[in-house]
């Protein structure tokens, strides 16, 4: 089964050029994710603020790391073909940046980091938050959607998600 997943997201201040080296912004994010099996975006934002990383730089690190880790999570779980490029939009829907993921510094740093953090407590949870993972169709190699959620149950969904299940 072939599926092309295209990554697009809307950015606000994220459209500005990074002030923090991408490796440092990604490192702050993944070190926070690594030690927490359950985390919120508020937890990640607090770690970013404590490290002195500007919000736009942390936003780029978050989005591109989520893409990288989601794709790494799906590797070997089906015959997925991912778009090699990305688009960044502003609030008005204008494309403000585009390029190849393989040359985007935050994505490159995140792909390098996944090798060291793939077995950490929060890595699966973060990968499962990826739009690529959420959009992955069922296939004989991946199994029905309910199996995806059994993975989530093993790593722990937030209580508010379990209540409605």
C-alpha positions as CSV (number, residue, x, y, z in Angstrom):
1,X,0.0,0.0,0.0
2,X,1.4,3.4,-0.9
3,X,0.4,6.6,0.9
4,X,1.9,10.0,0.3
5,X,1.8,12.1,3.5
6,X,2.3,15.8,3.0
7,X,3.5,17.9,5.9
8,X,2.1,21.4,6.2
9,X,1.5,23.6,9.2
10,X,0.6,27.1,10.0
11,X,3.1,29.2,11.8
12,X,2.9,32.6,13.5
13,X,6.2,33.9,14.9
14,X,7.8,30.7,13.7
15,X,8.2,32.3,10.3
16,X,11.2,34.3,11.6
17,X,14.7,32.9,11.3
18,X,16.0,31.0,14.3
19,X,18.1,32.7,16.9
20,X,19.0,29.5,18.7
21,X,21.1,26.9,17.0
22,X,18.7,24.2,15.8
23,X,20.7,21.4,17.5
24,X,20.4,23.3,20.9
25,X,16.6,23.8,20.4
26,X,16.1,20.2,19.5
27,X,18.3,19.0,22.4
28,X,16.3,21.0,24.9
29,X,13.1,19.4,23.6
30,X,14.2,15.8,23.4
31,X,15.9,15.9,26.8
32,X,12.6,17.0,28.3
33,X,10.7,14.3,26.4
34,X,13.2,11.7,27.3
35,X,12.7,11.9,31.0
36,X,8.9,12.1,31.0
37,X,6.6,9.3,30.0
38,X,3.8,11.7,30.2
39,X,4.2,15.4,29.4
40,X,2.2,18.3,28.2
41,X,3.0,21.1,25.8
42,X,3.1,23.3,29.0
43,X,5.9,21.1,30.4
44,X,7.9,21.5,27.1
45,X,7.3,25.2,27.1
46,X,8.5,25.6,30.7
47,X,11.7,23.7,29.8
48,X,12.2,25.9,26.8
49,X,11.7,29.1,28.9
50,X,14.1,27.8,31.6
51,X,16.7,27.1,28.9
52,X,16.3,30.6,27.4
53,X,15.2,29.4,24.0
54,X,12.9,31.8,22.2
55,X,9.4,30.5,21.6
56,X,9.7,30.7,17.7
57,X,12.8,28.5,17.9
58,X,11.2,26.0,20.2
59,X,8.2,25.9,17.9
60,X,10.4,24.9,14.9
61,X,12.1,22.3,17.1
62,X,8.8,20.9,18.2
63,X,7.2,20.6,14.8
64,X,10.2,19.3,12.9
65,X,11.1,16.8,15.7
66,X,7.6,15.5,15.7
67,X,7.8,14.9,11.9
68,X,11.1,13.2,12.2
69,X,10.2,11.0,15.2
70,X,6.8,10.1,13.7
71,X,8.4,9.0,10.5
72,X,11.0,7.0,12.4
73,X,8.2,5.4,14.3
74,X,6.4,4.4,11.1
75,X,9.6,3.0,9.5
76,X,9.1,-0.8,9.0
77,X,5.4,-0.6,9.8
78,X,4.1,-0.3,6.3
79,X,5.0,0.9,2.8
80,X,4.7,4.6,3.4
81,X,6.1,7.2,1.0
82,X,6.6,10.5,2.6
83,X,6.8,13.9,0.9
84,X,10.5,15.0,0.9
85,X,9.6,18.7,1.3
86,X,7.8,20.9,3.7
87,X,5.9,24.2,3.6
88,X,5.5,26.8,6.3
89,X,2.4,29.0,6.2
90,X,1.6,32.3,8.0
91,X,-1.7,32.9,9.6
92,X,-3.0,34.3,6.3
93,X,-2.2,31.1,4.5
94,X,0.8,32.4,2.5
95,X,3.7,30.1,2.1
96,X,6.6,31.8,3.9
97,X,9.2,29.1,3.7
98,X,9.6,25.8,1.9
99,X,12.4,23.4,1.3
100,X,13.6,19.8,1.6
101,X,13.3,18.2,5.0
102,X,16.7,16.5,4.5
103,X,18.3,20.0,4.5
104,X,16.1,21.6,7.2
105,X,18.4,22.0,10.3
106,X,15.8,21.2,12.9
107,X,14.7,18.1,11.1
108,X,18.3,16.9,10.6
109,X,19.0,17.5,14.3
110,X,15.9,15.6,15.3
111,X,16.7,12.6,13.0
112,X,20.1,12.4,14.6
113,X,18.6,12.6,18.1
114,X,16.0,9.9,17.6
115,X,18.9,7.3,17.5
116,X,19.8,8.2,21.0
117,X,16.4,8.7,22.5
118,X,14.2,6.2,20.7
119,X,13.8,4.0,23.8
120,X,13.3,6.9,26.2
121,X,10.1,7.1,28.3
122,X,8.4,9.9,26.2
123,X,9.7,9.1,22.7
124,X,6.8,6.9,21.7
125,X,4.3,9.2,23.1
126,X,5.8,12.1,21.1
127,X,6.0,10.1,17.9
128,X,2.4,9.1,18.2
129,X,1.4,12.8,18.3
130,X,2.8,13.2,14.8
131,X,0.4,14.0,12.0
132,X,2.2,11.4,9.9
133,X,1.4,8.7,12.4
134,X,-2.2,9.9,12.9
135,X,-2.7,9.9,9.1
136,X,-1.2,6.5,8.6
137,X,-3.8,4.2,7.0
138,X,-4.3,0.7,8.2
139,X,-2.4,-2.0,6.3
140,X,-1.5,-5.6,6.7
141,X,1.9,-4.6,8.0
142,X,0.6,-2.0,10.4
143,X,-2.6,-3.6,11.6
144,X,-6.0,-2.0,12.2
145,X,-6.3,1.4,13.8
146,X,-7.3,-0.1,17.1
147,X,-3.8,-1.7,17.3
148,X,-2.3,1.8,17.0
149,X,-4.3,2.8,20.1
150,X,-3.2,-0.3,22.0
151,X,0.3,1.1,21.6
152,X,-0.9,4.4,23.1
153,X,-2.6,2.5,26.0
154,X,0.7,0.8,26.8
155,X,2.6,4.1,26.9
156,X,-0.2,5.8,28.6
157,X,-2.8,8.2,27.3
158,X,-3.8,11.2,29.3
159,X,-6.7,10.5,31.7
160,X,-9.0,12.8,29.8
161,X,-8.5,10.7,26.7
162,X,-9.1,7.4,28.5
163,X,-12.3,8.6,30.0
164,X,-14.0,8.9,26.6
165,X,-12.7,5.6,25.3
